[in-house]
Structure formats: structure tokens, C-alpha cells
Amino acid sequence: MEHHSVIVAGGGPGGLGVAATLEGWHPRFEGEYEFPSVEVQEIARRYERNPLALDPHELLNNGHRPIEFFRMRHHPIQDALPLDQWTLKFTKRERVDWLLLTTDGPGGIWNSVPREQLTLGPAHWMELAHYPISRFYEQTGRKRDLDALVHRDDLVPYYQACASELGLSEHIRPGIRVTGIYPAEPEVDGSGPRFIVDTKDQQDGTTRTYSCDYLVFGVGPRSSLRKLDAQRTDQGYVSTSYTHPDDYPGERILVVGGGRSADWAAQELHDAGRTVVYVMRQQPDSHLKLINESQYLPYYRRWAEILSGEQQRMGLLYGSKVRAFKPGGMVSIETPEGVVQVHVDHVVIEIGGDPDYDLLRQFGDLTFHDKRDNFRFQLKQMVVDQATFESVDIPGLYPAGYTAAGTGLSVIGFHAGCFLVAGDILRRLGAV
């Protein structure tokens, strides 16, 4: 059994940020920055050369959220900050023994989003502080606006460059799916690892077991895809995810969903000249609210244009459910007016997913926070110690990214958590 001090499950920005810090890229504070209280300012100055040595509970005791302590230095203003004005710097120190296991590679879910996908926020929201995206743009000759949305073809190479530039690549194992996480049986003297991690190679199906003392749980918000409650989803004309209009033959395409990913698919297929039937469980008011409040995103501005037009090629079925897929492209749909039969050439199911908390079932019941936003992004987040982001239910396990309560629902919100997670582990290992 292969053992490591820390195993990071998941290659998204949450897990990558922790890995970079464990690799030895430790933050330090330089320059002038004023925190909102004299007490917090004094703490920042006291630990400016090594903020990871700070016990963040001291910040909590002074009424300051620890994750904001680091976020304020990374993102002190709304717009992107020129590199020469950054007060968050890094010192390279010795690495600790960590290994990252990921199904997709650096960037996590961004490796498998639609081919033309854009981010929901500006470029600098998406970056690891250890390797600013402006530096990546400069090094690769990309002329990009740091305050603009990012195309996946820029973002995925950026995360790959993070792994390379920060020396992470040799400790990342892509194509590996974590299939189970269990408490390890302690030795007679109480020593030994804390976790056992079972994995499966997605290419050849081989299995392997690891052990570790600390585990970073960053499997992502869609590591367990939802299943549509309908008959015969195995029909050949049914796809369970969306990539690009060219990948779906025929003229009439049925999209099943209602969230942002389904909105993207329906709009892009429509603008590619297809006739789209869009089936949603939600009511019209909910969808229109999202569109109206998301006009800062180009594809929602386009949605507003589509809805204000004649909609000759966009059929919207609100409050509806797909009941069955039949041979020959016939789909049975339950609508408020009754059951209808619709003939289509292809079906795209985009109903999202959830964090795969079933991986942790051996640890018993977990404490969750139901996180919702105004834009239909919703998931259960694990309740954590807000100073360290250690799970309140499983000692030594640290949810990362979207899975941790208290981080918000954007990368700019959760990225700074990497310093709390890595800092707690490093202090326990005596490495700061």
C-alpha cells in the first residue's frame, strides 16, 4: 500500500491551491495594506514573513473570517491588480509528502466542459495566487483582458501551466478515480495512517489502494452526476452531457435541464441553426429572473435577445418532465397541459451533479450546509472549522473548493481556503 502524508482528491483549483502550498510555495506579506481593524492589522504585521504559522483561530477571536484574511491580500480591489502592486508574495520552502489524484488532470471539471465554455467571472478570479494568470498570459503571448471572462481554451492550459511552473506535475496522477475513502485501522500503539483511499484507473481499470495521514477532499461539485428519472435513457440518440453543436446530428435537439449548463447548451445549439426544445422543471419566472440578473454574461444577453424575438426555433417547456425516450427519437413529456409526444433527432441531458459524498459513507452521518444562490447553483457543503477548514465530522479531512461551507460559490471565494487547509496541515507536521 502506497503511503503519503497528504492525499489530495481532485485536481480542480481547490485541490491545486492546497497542493501548491504543500509543495512549499508559502505566502508572505509585503508592502502596505490596511485591514479593517487595528487588531487584525497587528496580527498581519506580526506574521507577515510567515502567515501560515498563524493559528487562524486568533483571527476568529478578533471577529475576522480567516479566509478573508488571505483573500483580501490576493484580491484587495474589484478589478485585477498589476503584479507590481501585489502585496501577497511567495517564498519557496521544502515540500511535504503529498500526492494528488484526479480524474481529469489539472483544472478538474474545466477539462470536460463544453468546447466554447466561458467562465462566470473575470480571469483574475480563476487564478491560483501562487502563479498569477497575468504571468501565464505574458509567458504564452496571450493578449487578454484580466477583467474579462475566460475561455476554457485559455483556462485549462493555465491550470496545466500552474502544475508545471510550480513543480507539481510529477506528484499528480491523472485519470485516477477515487472509489472509496475509509478510516484506517490503527496499530496497537495507536499509530499508523488515518485514511485508506481506493482508486481505479479510468483507462485500464486497474485498482490501487493508498493510505495517508491527512486527506483533502476536493472532488468537485459534479463528481456524482445526477440521473434523469425517465425510462430508456439508454437510447442511442440520448447524450448525458453537452460539448459542441457539431457533436449532435440532426435538426431538432431536445435539451433537458434548467441550470446554467443547460442554458448554455440550448442557446449555443439554437445559434448554430438548430431547432431546440428546452424542457425544464422550473417555472418561467425563475428562468426569466436568472436571465435578467445575468446580463453581465454574454450568453445571457443573447438569451434576452432570443426571448424578445419570435422564438421560431426555441421551444420552451416550463414546469415539465421527460417521462420516457422511445425508439426512433420519440420523447414523452409531461407538461402542465398534459402529456405530449415530441419527435427529435437528438437529446442532450444537462441536469448537473453533486459532490460524491457517498465516498465518505464509512464515516457515518455528515453535517451539511445547504448552499443556494440566486442563480440556481445549489449543493450541500460540508460544515468545517472556519479557521482551518477541517471537517467537523472527520478529523484530518479537509473539504476544498465548493464542498466546504463558508467559502461562497465562486473561485474567488474559495481559493484562499487553500492557505487555511495547507497551513493547518503544515503546523501539525511542524513544517512552518
N, C-alpha and C positions, 0 to 999 in steps of 0.2 A: 504494500500500500504506500503510495507516494504521499509524503507529508510536507506541508508548508505552514509557516506561522500564520499566514493570512491567505485565504482564497477569496477572490472577488468573482462573484457570479453575475456576469453581464458586462457587455462591452460598450454600453451607451455612455454619454457624458458623465452620468453619476458615478459609475464604476471607474471610468478612465481617470477622473479627477482624484479619486482616492488612490488609485494605482500610481499616478504621477507623484503624489505626495509621499507615498510609502517608498517610492524609488529613490527618494532623497531630495526632491525639489521642495525645500522648506521655505515658506513665506517669511518676509521681513518687511518692516515698515520704514519708509524713508520720506523725507520731505514734510510739508505741512498739511495737516488735515485736522479739522476740528470736529470731534464727536459731540453729540448733543448734550452731554453732561460733563461736568468737571471731573466726577469720579471715574467715568469711563475713559476720559482723556488721560487721566493719570495712569490708569491700568495699561492703556495702549503705549504710553511712553515707557513704562516700566518693562514691558515685554517687546519693545519694538524690534530688537535684534532677533528674537525667537518667540513669536506669538504662539507657536504650538506648545510651548512649555506652560502656557497659562491654563489653569483649570477654569473652563468657561462658566462653572457654577458661580464664580466670583462676579461675572457679568450679570447673570440672572439675579443675584442678590442685590445688584445695583439697578434693577429694573430695565436691563438692556438685553435684547434677544441675541445670543451668541452668533447665530447665523448671519444676523445683520451686521455684526462687528466686522466680519470679513467681507461681506457683500459691499458695504459702504466704501471700502478701500478699492475694491475691484471696479465698482460702478458708482463713483461718487456723484455723477450727474446723469441726466437722462440720455444725452447723446454720447456717442463714442468719444473717448478721451485720447488725445495724441499720446504716443508712447513716452515721449519726453516729459509728460506731465503725470505719469503714473506714480503713485506713492506705494504701490504694492510691488515688491521685488522678490527675487528668489535666490537662495543660496543652495548650492549642491552639496549634500551630505551623504553619508553612507546609506545604502539601501537596506531595507529589511527584507526578509524572505517572503515574497508574495507571488501569487500566480493568478492570472485572470483567465476564466473560462467563458467563452461566448459562442453563441450560435452563428452570429452574423459577422463578427470582426469589429474593429474599432469603429465607433459610430452607432453600434447597436441597430435599432429599428430603422435608422435612416438608410441602411443598406438595402432595404426591401420596400421602400415607399414608392409611389408612382414615379415614373421616369422624369416628369416635369414638375415634381413637387417643390413648393416653396415653403419656407419656414413661416411661422406665425408672428415672429418678432425679428428685430434687426440683427445683423451679423454679430455685433459685439455681445448680444445676449447669449449667443450659442457657444462662445469660446471657453476653453479652459484658461484660467488666468496664467498658468504656467507657460503657455505658448500662445500669445495673442494672435488673433486671426488676421490682424493688420500685418503682422510679420509674415504670416503664411502668404497673404496676397502679394506682398512685396517680393518674397523669395521666388514665387512661381509666376511673376509677371502678370498677375491678375489686376485689372483696373476696376475696382469695385468700391461702392459706397458702403461704409461701415454701418450707416444708419438705415440701409435698405434691407429688404428681405433677401434671404439666401436661397439659391437653387441647390438642390441635392447634389448636383454635379460639382459644386464648389465645396459643399459641407462634408460629404463623405471623404473626399481627398484631404480635407483639412484634418479630420479626426485620424486618418491614416498617417498624416504627417506628424500629428501630435505624438503618436506611438513611436515613430521613427526618431524625431528630433529629441524626445525626452528619454530615449533609451528603453522604451517599454516593450518593443516588439518581440524580443526573444522570450519574454515572460507571458505572452498572450497566446492562448491556444484557441484558434477559431474553429468553427464547425463542430463544436462540442456542446451538446445539450445536457444541462443538469437535469437528472431524472428523479433525484431524491436527496433530501438532506435529513440527517438523523443525529440524535445525541450519541456520542461515543461512550462506550462502557469504560469507566475509569479503572486504572490499575489499582491493585490492592492498597498502595500507599496514597491513592487519590490523584496521582499524576496521570499524564497521558493527554492526548488531544481532546478537544471539546466536541468537534463535529466530524461526521463522516459524510462524504459527498459522493453520490453515484452519478456517473455520466455515461453518455452514449455518443459515439462518433457518428455524425449525420451522413457521412459518405460511405463508410464500410460497415456500420452497425456495431462495431466493437464496443465493449463496455469497459469502464475503468473506474476504480474507486480511489478517492483521495481522503486524507484527513487534514485537519487544521485546528488551530487554537482560536482563531477569530475568523468570522465569515461576514463578508459584505454582500448583502442581498440586493443586487441591482438588476433584477431580471427584466424590468421594464413593464410599462402599463398594458402591453398587449402580448405578453408571453403565453397567455392562455386564450386562444381565440374563442369568441362566443359561437354557439351553434344555432342555426336558424331552426325554429320549431315548425318544420314543414316536411311533408312527405316527398321522398325521392329526390333529395338534393344531390344524388349521385348521377343525375342525367348528364350526358356529355356536353350539353350546351350551358352548363352551370359552372361558373368560376367563383371561388371563395375569396378572391381579392382582386384589386384593380391595379393595373400597371400603366397602360397606354392605349389609346383608341385603336392603334394598329393591331393590337393583340386579340381583338374581338371581332370575328367575322359577322357580316350581315348588316342589315339596315336598321332593324328595330332592336333596341337594347333595353332590358329591364334592369333597373338598379334598385336594390333593396338596402335600406339603411335609414339615414336620418341625421347622422353626425357629420362632422367636418369632412371626414374621408369620403363619405358617400356624396356629399355636396360637391366635392372636388371631381369625383368620377362623373357624376351626372352632368355637370357644367362642361367638362372637357369633352365628353362624348358628344354633347349637343353641339359644341362649337366645331367639332370635327365633321359635322354634317349628318350625324345620326338622329334618328327619331328615338327619343328617350321616354320610357315610362318609369317614373320615380315613385316607389312605394315606401311610405313612412307611417309609423305608428303614431307619431305626434300629430297635433292639431296645427292648422295653418298659422295661428297666432304665434306659436312657439318658433316656427321656422322663419316667419317674417321678422320677428324680434331679433333673431340671430343675424339675419341678413342686414337689417337696418343698423345694428350696432357693430357691424364688422366691415364698414365701408372703407376702413384704412387698408384692407386687404384687396388686391386687385381682382381676385376671383369672386369675391362677394360684391364688388362693384359691378362685375359682369352679371352676377345673379340678379341684381336690381334691374339691369337693362333687360334681361330675359323676361322677368316678370312684368315689366312695364310694356312689353311688346305683345304680339299676338299669340305667342307660345304655340305656334303651329307644330313644333317638333319637341315640345316638352310637356308631357302629361303628368300631372302631379296628383297622386292618390294619397290624401291625408287620412289619418285615423284608420289605416288599412293594414292587413296582414296577409302575407302569402301563405296559402294552406297546402298547395301541392304543385309539384312540377311533373308534367306528363310528357309522354313521348311526342316527338315532333315539334317541341317548342311551345306547347300549350301550358299556360300557367293559371292556376285557380287562385283568385284573390278575394278575400273578404273585405268589402268596403262598407261604409255606413249605409249605402243604398242597397246592399245585398252582395251576393257572390257573383263575380264576373269572371269570364274566361278571356285571357289575353294571349294572343299568339306573338311570339318574339323569336328573333334569331339567336340571341344570347342573353344570359343573365349574369350580372355581377352582384355578388353579396358582399357588402361592406358594412358589417354591423359591429366592428370593433372587437375589443377583447378586454381582458382583466389581468392584473398581476397573478402569476401562478402560485398562489398561496398554498395550494394543495401540496407543494413540495415540502411544506413545513408541518404537515398534518401529524407527524410523530411527536410534536412538541405540545399537543393539546390545543385548547381554545386560545385564540389570539385576541388581543384588544385592538379594535379598529376605530378609525375616524372616517365617517362618510364625507368625502370631499366632493363638493359640487361647485361649478362656476356658472356664470350666466350664458355660457356658450356651449352647453351640452357636453362638457368634458366632466366625467364623473368616475370616481373609483374609490375603493376602500384603501385607506392608508394606515400603515402600522403605527400605533402610538409609541413614541420614543421619548427618551430623556432629552429635553430641548438643549441641554448643554453639550451632549456627546453624540446624540442620535443613536444611542444603543437602545435596542428593543426593551420595552418594559416587561416583556414576557420571556424573552430568550437571552440570557446573559451571553455576551460575546458576539451577538449577531447585530449587525448594523444595516438597516434598510438604507438604500441610496437612491437618489433621484426621486421620481414621482411616488415611490412606495412609502416614503417617510412622511408622517404628519408634521405640519409646521413649516413646510417648505414652499407652499403655494403650488401652482400648476404651470410653471414655466421654468426654462433652464436658468434664467437669471435669478429665479427664486431658489432653486435647489442646489445650484453649483457650489456655492460657498459652504454647503454642508460637508463637502469633501475634507475641509480642514478640521472640522469638528470630529468626524469619524477617524481620519488618519491620526489626528492629534491625540485622541484618547488611546488608540492602539499603541502609538509610539511612546506615550507616557507610561503605559503599562509594561511595555518592553524595555523601558529605561533608555530609549533611543533619542530623547530630546534633552 
